[in-house]
Amino acid sequence: MLRSLPMAYLAGLRIREITPEQATVTVPFKYLTKNPFRSIYFACLSMAAEMASGVLSMMHTQGGRVSMLVVGLEAEFTKKAVGLIAFTSSDGPRIAQAIAESRATGEGRTVVCTSTGTDQAGDTVAVFRITWSYRAKK
């Protein structure tokens, strides 16, 4: 991760779980991720949320050339993010379908992936909706 995503490495992001259906990425509250309000800076939360759907996308693009790009982002913050926050995206099947359609048609497809961040007590702290664009290359 240090070579490919140095800021994610420095922030302490870790992939906790990954299957073809879902992925979970954690981000800790620490010196490099904190904001002046004693919670995790929203940009660090965004990195973890994006990575949860991004690793699913990367998993499903293997075996062929497919470009992938974030084209939209929406977020809701519901609770102060302190401690270890886990972002889970369960959009693997929808991502796989969009990529398969792009490979079959040669046209681009978009998917709005939801990454939900929860704290150690299980309370939701943030919900991110990340719009991914996929296009199979010839």
For each residue, the residues with C-beta under 8 A, 3 or more apart:
1: 4 5 6 8 9 13
2: 5 6 9
3: 6
4: 1
5: 1 2 8 9 13 51
6: 1 2 3 9 10
7: 10 11 47
8: 1 5 11 13 47 51
9: 1 2 5 6 12 13
10: 6 7 32
11: 7 8 27 32 33 44 47
12: 9 27 28 30 32 33
13: 1 5 8 9 25 26 27 47 48 51
14: 25 26
15: 18 23 24 25 51 55
16: 24 25 26 86
17: 22 23 24
18: 15 22 23 24 55 56 59
19: 22 23 92
20: 56 59 60 92 93 96
21: 90 92 93
22: 17 18 19 56 88 89 90 91 92
23: 15 17 18 19 52 53 55 56 88 89 92
24: 15 16 17 18 52 86 87 88
25: 13 14 15 16 48 49 51 52 55 86 87
26: 13 14 16 48 84 85 86 87
27: 11 12 13 33 40 44 45 47 48 84 85 87
28: 12 33 83 84 85
29: 33 34 39 40 81 82 83 84 85
30: 12 33 34
31: 34
32: 10 11 12
33: 11 12 27 28 29 30 40 41 44
34: 29 30 31 38 39 40 41
35: 38 39 40 41 42
36:
37: 80
38: 34 35 82
39: 29 34 35 80 81 82
40: 27 29 33 34 35 44 45 81 82 85
41: 33 34 35 44 45
42: 35 45 46 75 77
43: 46 47
44: 11 27 33 40 41 47 48
45: 27 40 41 42 48 49 75 77 81 85 87 117 125 126 128
46: 42 43 49 50 73 75 128
47: 7 8 11 13 27 43 44 50 51
48: 13 25 26 27 44 45 51 52 85 87 115 117
49: 25 45 46 52 53 75 87 89 115 117 126 128 130
50: 46 47 53 54 70 73 115 128 130
51: 5 8 13 15 25 47 48 54 55 87
52: 23 24 25 48 49 55 56 87 88 89 115
53: 23 49 50 56 57 89 91 95 113 115 130 132
54: 50 51 57 58 68 132
55: 15 18 23 25 51 52 58 59
56: 18 20 22 23 52 53 59 60 89 91 92 95 113
57: 53 54 60 61 68 95 99 132 134
58: 54 55 61 62 68
59: 18 20 55 56 62 92
60: 20 56 57 92 95 96 99
61: 57 58 64 66 68 99 134
62: 58 59
63:
64: 61 103 136
65: 136 137
66: 61 99 102 103 134 135 136 137
67: 134 135 137
68: 54 57 58 61 132 133 134
69: 132 133
70: 50 73 130 131 132 133
71: 110 131 132 133
72: 112 129 130 131
73: 46 50 70 128 129 130 131
74: 128 129
75: 42 45 46 49 126 127 128 129
76: 126 127
77: 42 45 81 125 126
78: 124 125 126 127
79: 119 123 124 125 126
80: 37 39 125
81: 29 39 40 45 77 85 117 119 125 126
82: 29 38 39 40 119
83: 28 29 119 120
84: 26 27 28 29 119 120
85: 26 27 28 29 40 45 48 81 117 118 119 125 126
86: 16 24 25 26 117 118
87: 24 25 26 27 45 48 49 51 52 115 116 117 128
88: 22 23 24 52 115 116 118
89: 22 23 49 52 53 56 92 113 114 115 116
90: 21 22 114
91: 22 53 56 94 95 111 113 114
92: 19 20 21 22 23 56 59 60 89 95 96
93: 20 21 96 97
94: 91 97 98 111 113
95: 53 56 57 60 91 92 98 99 111 113 132 134
96: 20 60 92 93 99 100
97: 93 94 100 101
98: 94 95 101 102 109 110 111 132 134
99: 57 60 61 66 95 96 102 103 109 134 136
100: 96 97 103 104
101: 97 98 104 105 107 109
102: 66 98 99 105 106 107 108 109 134 135 136
103: 64 66 99 100 106 136
104: 100 101
105: 101 102
106: 102 103 136 138
107: 101 102 135
108: 102 133 134 135
109: 98 99 101 102 133 134 135
110: 71 98 131 132 133 134
111: 91 94 95 98 131 132 134
112: 72 129 130 131 132
113: 53 56 89 91 94 95 129 130 131 132
114: 89 90 91 127 128 129 130
115: 48 49 50 52 53 87 88 89 127 128 130
116: 87 88 89 124 126 127 128
117: 45 48 49 81 85 86 87 124 125 126 127 128
118: 85 86 88 122 123 124 125
119: 79 81 82 83 84 85 122 123 125
120: 83 84
121:
122: 118 119
123: 79 118 119
124: 78 79 116 117 118 127
125: 45 77 78 79 80 81 85 117 118 119
126: 45 49 75 76 77 78 79 81 85 116 117
127: 75 76 78 114 115 116 117 124
128: 45 46 49 50 73 74 75 87 114 115 116 117
129: 72 73 74 75 112 113 114
130: 49 50 53 70 72 73 112 113 114 115
131: 70 71 72 73 110 111 112 113
132: 53 54 57 68 69 70 71 95 98 110 111 112 113
133: 68 69 70 71 108 109 110
134: 57 61 66 67 68 95 98 99 102 108 109 110 111
135: 66 67 102 107 108 109
136: 64 65 66 99 102 103 106
137: 65 66 67
138: 106
